[in-house]
Amino acid sequence: MKKALLPYEQTGYFSKVVTDYLSGASTLKPFYNLSPEISSFPQIIEQKKSDLIHRDVVSNALMRQHAKIFAEKNLPDVKSNIESLKNENTFTVTTAHQPNLFLGPLYVIYKTVSTILIAKKLNDTFPHYHFVPVFWLGSEDHDKDELNHIHLFGKKFVWNTAQQGAFGRMSTSSLRPWVNEIKLKLGESPAARELADALDDVYVKEKSIASATRKFLYQFFSENGLVVIDGDDRELKQLFIPVLEKEMREQFSFQIVSKSNEKFAIHYEPQASPREINLFYLDEGLRERIVKDGDRFSVLNTSLSYSQQEIESLIRSSPEKFSPNVILRPLYQETILPDVAVIGGGAEVTYWLQLKFLFDEWKKPMPILFLRNSVLWIDSVSASRMEKLQILPEELFHNTDEIINRYIEKQTGDLISLEDEINRVTAAFDDAIKRTVMVDQSLKGVFESEKVRVIKALEQLEDRLRKAAKRKDETSVHQIKALTEKLFPENSMQERYDNFMMLYSKHGKEFLSALKSHLDPFEKKFTILIEEQSLQ
């Protein structure tokens, strides 16, 4: 396996917020606690030591969430890490994601591996403490259109279920046809058969999307001690009651984040905007916004309506019916977990930065924000084609036409370039214009117009030469187009499009081993991994 690193800004896929954060730009200093460096961890550990975390409640809730899977499978590293959360010297390194069907795009795997690698680095560096990698399962998300499909081997698989409400609560009972179709696509390799068995065990046997997602993650990461926590939990929500009550009484998150966004917007585009009330009402088949309607609180698209007293009584008796949106969910996470670090993609890092003042208001130390590893995985066939076409890995991030033009110029050299001729014509006209104005100033415009006409004609001739060269080497041009379409499907990053089973069915556990061997979240660069005969 070959590895190449590229500064994030050179890929063209990352915002200025992200690149400025990684470079330590002064404009972002007010919006985070500590920099994503190993040297920052002694300080965040000390801050977290004084942060109130109900460790016994969290550990017990996790043991309850895992009761069924522990009865079925021996997951000693997971169980040990859950039990360790009761210890004051145990801290968490957390990534969060919705329960995408079949784990969704590749980046879900990359952010999970990034989390595991940071926890490992911390355990190696600070042996007097214990660090647990955590996957916060955002099972309450109800954006079905975003979560119900995957792209695999060039085909889009969509689960058109009529179920509504929290995606994690949805039943898997109608998934078998999709599972069977995917199994046929996977092939007959040992890794493909492993995946097929796992799909049956997970998406056919498990009753809900949330439990299936947890089980699927453990299929690949239980040996790393990854702990999957589901925030859709009554006992955990009880710990969040003080925030829920303050939100209903004062709408405090709207006020604080709005002020933060005003300052943030001086230099950057905010990722998330607060609502007056940043909570949903959650029930079976239902997740709808809570809005203030005069002196009452209503649930959109329902007949539910509560007075101030009634909704506060409901919070205390049934906190599980309240679901935080993107503004309050991080605060919920930090109420539950002793996080020293949080790992996310560019959008996640951005909206966490917008929440620094909210953490300050609640006197919660903000964890260190890490950008997850981003990866372009180049398969061996594509790597061979790139070598033949003399395309460097970093050149892939240019648009396809530019890659083709660079290739043609490499092959033809100066044959199709009229740059020298254009420069000579420009110089000749400039000299003529200088002499002309000494004779008759009124002729200057005529000469300049003629200069523009001749240069434009030469540029058009150069373009015709380039097109002729492309026609002459049509096979290579077609290969370049096929290459970029494969590595950047639908002009998107591969990691945001393809499902991981595409690579796992070919390489099996070596795929994950290669990621763990070659990725490093502390490098702060985009990673390009290039297959050779072996992934080692």
PyMOL commands that set and color helices and strands:
alter all, ss='L'
color gray80, all
select helices_A, chain A and resi 8-11+16-23+26-31+38-49+55-65+67-72+76-84+101-103+106-125+144-147+167-169+176-186+190-204+209-224+234-238+241-250+252-264+308-317+319-321+329-336+346-353+356-361+380-389+393-397+400-412+419-439+441-472+474-487+489-491+494-496+501-507+509-518+521-523
alter helices_A, ss='H'
color red, helices_A
select strands_A, chain A and resi 2-6+90-97+130-137+149-152+155-158+227-230+279-283+286-293+296-299+305-307+322-324+339-344+368-371+375-378+526-530
alter strands_A, ss='S'
color yellow, strands_A
deselect
rebuild
show_as cartoon
